[in-house]
């Protein structure tokens, strides 16, 4: 380490006492790194918890998560998404140093995405770093004008101790507890693919729920299919499955640590998105011993080798996804090869490694700037 606990404590001298007293700004010597999360109990909050826990394992009492960043001063403030940065950034104290994660989003995705990208590019002078998970997104950001020296690629992590394969006895036990028949090919989809946080009857097309339904429709014609869903706003998919007569179960999980159990019930996991920052389900599936079948989005091209450790197809390729799913359903040796190779591919993505990359590539350099 090049930054000691003693040197970290010196940052307290940078904070005017009268400033903290007059406006109630947060000026403790602890938690110099603050990861800003959304209030919802969803993906970005889990990212922030995992990253800050990993940083604190390296440098105790250095990092924390917050969903109310407005009180921060003289801190490293990492916004967990570019949308939170553009919402909060203009109102934050200029005494802070800022970083933001840019998961995905291009002008072609619609007016909201185009406007957000423009806001991010306009705010670059205030950002020390832009962090992204995938090479595909890194190349786009460079093309759009993010300076090379401000851009850092760090993959989305996974808890490899939490996500592990299940033996056959555990797999059967979980399936029976969820009511999944032994003779059905169980496909998983654990995401949010509806607009808003309620029923989600309006599809969030960027997540490809229509592609998911078309793929399931194709597979069910040749094999009995059961769909296991988690996540909020799944109404569009549920209605589509009901129209097709495909049995499904949907659970919204309050505790992220319950998720591995649901992977253990699966025969395959489908990612049908048109745009992604990760998604986490790629590494989660691999670590859990589940064949991953995905469109060419986000981190997928960085990690998935088609036919080797998963299935990788172009966006909107329903036939490609369905064909790979049917091969997994009917060719046990092929499915097992995807499982074995997937497990070998994912160990480097453990959150401890990802947190260390954040510390070394982002937070440590920013702390030096803050203390200069």
N, C-alpha and C positions, 0 to 999 in steps of 0.2 A: 504494500500500500504506500502511496505517496502522500496521503492525507491522514494525519493522526487524529485521535480523539482530542488531544490538546489543541491542535490547530483548528479543528472544527469549532471548538468552544470560543475561539477568537472572533467568530462571525457575530457573536452577540454584541460586540462593541460597535458594529456597523449600524445598529438600530437606535435611533434617537429615543430616549426614554419618554420625552414629552409626546412623541408621535404615538407610541403605544398607549399612553395614558389618555390622550385626547380623543382618539377615534377607535380605540379598542382593537387595534391591530395585534395579530399574533406574533409575539417576539421572543418566545422561549428559545433557549439554546438547543433544545431537542427538536427532532423532526425538521431538520433543515431541508430535506427533500420531501415535497408534498405531491402525491399523485392524485389528480382530480378525477373523480368518478361520477357517474350519473346516480341519481337517487334510486333508480330501479335496481332490484336484485337480479342483475343480469350480467352479461359477458364482461363489460369493461370494469365493473366493480371487482369481479373475480381476477381479472388481469392485475389490477392495482394491488389487491391484497397479496397475490403471489409475488409480484415484483418487489414490493416493499418488505415482505417477509424475507426474501432472499437478500436484499440489500442490508437489512438489519442483522442477518447472519454474518455478513462480512464486517459491518461497522454498526454496532449496536446503537439503538435509539436515534438513528439518522433519518429514517423514512417513515411516512404514514400516508394513509388515504384520507381524502376529504371530499365531501360533496358541497361544501360551502367555502370556496376559496377567497371570497371577498375580503376576509380579515387578514390575509397573509401579507407580510412585508419582509424584505430582505431574506427571501427564501428561493430555493429552486422549486419551480412550479411546473409539473409535467401534466399537461392535459391529455387524458386518455383517448380522446378523439379530436379530430380537426373541427368538428361541429361545436364541441364544448369550448375549444380555444376561441373560435370566432364569436361565440356568445359572451364569454367571460373576459377575454383578453383586453378589449378596449376599456374595461372598467377596473383593471387591476393596477395596483401600485407599481410605479416604474422602478421601485427599489428592488423588485424581484428579477430573477432570470427565468426565461421561459423556454419550454420545449413542448412539442405537440406530436402526437402519433397520428399519422394519416393512413387509415386503413384502406379505403378504396373510394372511388368516385371520379368520374370523368365528365366532361361537358355533355357528351352524348346521352348521359343517364337522365337528363332532364334539367329544367330551370333551376331547381333547388341545388343540385350538385354543381352546376356551372357557376352559380352565384357564390357558393361556398368556396370553390376553388379560387375564384377571383379574390375573395376576401383573404384567403390564406396567403396568396401571392402578394397581395398588398401589405400584409402584416409581417412579411419576412424580415424587415429590419428589426423587429422586436423579438424575433425568435433566434435563439442560439442554435437549436437543432430541430429538424423534422425527422421523425422516426417512422419507418415503414417496415413491413414484415416480409414483403415479397420482391423478388427481382423485377417482375413485371411492373409493379407499382413504382419501384425505384427508377426504372428507365423512363416511365412517364413523367415523374416529378422532375427529373433532370431536363427532359425535353421541354417541360412547361416553364423552366427558369429557376428552379430551386438550386442554389449554388452547391457544388459538389462538397465543399467543406462543411456545409450545414446539414447534409443528408446522411443519415445512418440507417443501415438495414440490420434489423434484429428480428429474428423470427418470433412468432407467438409461441409461448411455451406450453408445457404440459407437466403435470405431476405424475411422473412415472412410477411412483410408489402407490398412488391412488388408482391409476388406470393400469390394470394388469389382466392378462388372460385368465379365463375361468376354465376349470376342468369340466369334463362332460357331465358329471353329477351335479355340479353347481349350475351349469347351463340349463339342465332339465328342471332343476328346482325353481330357478327364476322364471322360466317359461311357464311352468305349471301355476306358479303364484300369480302370474299376469294373465292367465287364461289363454295362452298361445298354444294351439295344437301342435303336437310333435311332427305331423306330416305337412305342415305349412312352411313355406319359405318366408322367413321373417325379415322384413326390410325396415331399417330405422331411419328416422328423420328428426333430429333434435335441434330445432332452430326456431326463429321467429320469422314467419314469412307472410304475415298479414300486416296491413297498415294499422298503426296505432297499437294500443295496449289492451284493447277489449276483445271482442270476438274474432276480429281479423277476417271478416267476410270479404273485404276488398283485398285482392292479392297484392303483395309487394313483389312486382314482377322481376325486380333485380335479383331476387332470391330464387326465382324459377319454380314457384309452386305449380304452375301450369305444366312445366316440363316434368316435374315429379309425377303428377297425375297421369300424363301421357305415357310415361315410362312404366308406371304400375299397370296401366291399362294394357300395354303391350305384353308385359310379363305374365299377367294373370290369364292370358289366353292359352298359355302353355304350361303353367305351373300354379298350384294353389298358393296364394300370397296372403300374408298377414302383415299389417303395417303397425309399427310401434312409434308413437309420436310423443315428444315432450316439447316444452317451450310455450310461450304465450302467442296469442293471435293466430291460431291454426284453423279458424273457421272455414276458410276457403278450401283447404285441403280436406278437411273432414266432410264437408258437403260433397265434394267430388268423389271421395271414397264411398260414401253412402249411395250416390247415384250409380256407381259401378257395382255395388254389392260386395265390396272388398271389406272384410272384417278388420277392425283396428282398435287400438287402445290409445287414449291420450291422457297423459299425466303432466301437470305443471309442477315442477319440483321446486320446493322452497329452499332446499339445501343442495348446493352444487355437488356435495360429496355423495349424494345418492345416485348420481348419474352413472357411475361405472356399472352398477347393477343392471341398468337398462341395456347397456352395450352387451352384457353377457347373454341377453336373450336373442341377439341378432344373428342372422346368417349373412347379412351384408348391410352396409350403410351407403345411402345415396346422397351425394351432393349434386344438385341440379342447377346451381346458381349461374347467373349471367355475370356477376361481379362479386368479388369477395376480397377481404383483407387477409383472411386465413384460409379457410375457416378452421376453428379448433377441432372440429369433428374429424378432420383428416388424421391428425396425430393421435387423437383420442381413440379412433377406430384401430389404428395400427397397434397402439400400445395395449389395447384390449383384446387383440387377437381376432379382429373382425375385418373381412375384406372391404376395402374402401373403393368405391366407384364414383368418380368425380369428373365434372367438367373442368376445362383448362382455365381455372380462375385462381387468383390469389397465390398462395404458397404451393398449390398443387403441382405446377410444372417444376418447382424447385425440389420437390420431395417424391412425387409419384412417377414411377416408370411403368408405362402401360404393359400389362401382362407379366410384370416381374414382382412388384410389391403392391399392385393395385390396378385399377382400371382408370385410364385417362382418355377423355374424348373432348372434342370441340364443344363449345357452347351451343346449346339447342339440339345436340345430336341424340335424339330420343332412341333411334335404332341402335346406336353404339352403346348407350347405357343399358338398354334392354338386353342386347346380345351378350354383354359381359355379365349381367346379372343372371341370365339363364345358364351361362356356362358355369358360374359359381354354384348355381342350384343343382346342376346335373353332373358336375365333374369334381368329385371330392379331392382328388389329387391336385388339381389346379387351384381350388380354393385353399388348400393347406399350404401350397407354395406361396400364395399371396400373403397368408397369415405369417408364415415363417420369415419371409423377406421383409414384410412390413415391420415386424417386431425388431428386426436388426437395424432398420433405418431410423428409428424414432428416438433412440436413447440420447442423442446429442441435443434434443429439444427440451430436456428437462428444465423446469423453471429455475433451478439453481444455476444452470449455465446461462439462461436467458437473463436472469437478474444480475449476474456478474457482468454480462455484456453491457447492460444498462449502466451499471456502476462505472465500469472502465471507460466506456465510449461516450457517455452522456453526462452522468451526474458528477463524476470526479472532475472532468474539465470545467464544468459549470461552477463547481464550488471554488475552483481556483480563480475564475473570473469574479465571482462574488466577493472573494477575499482580497482582490487586487486593489 
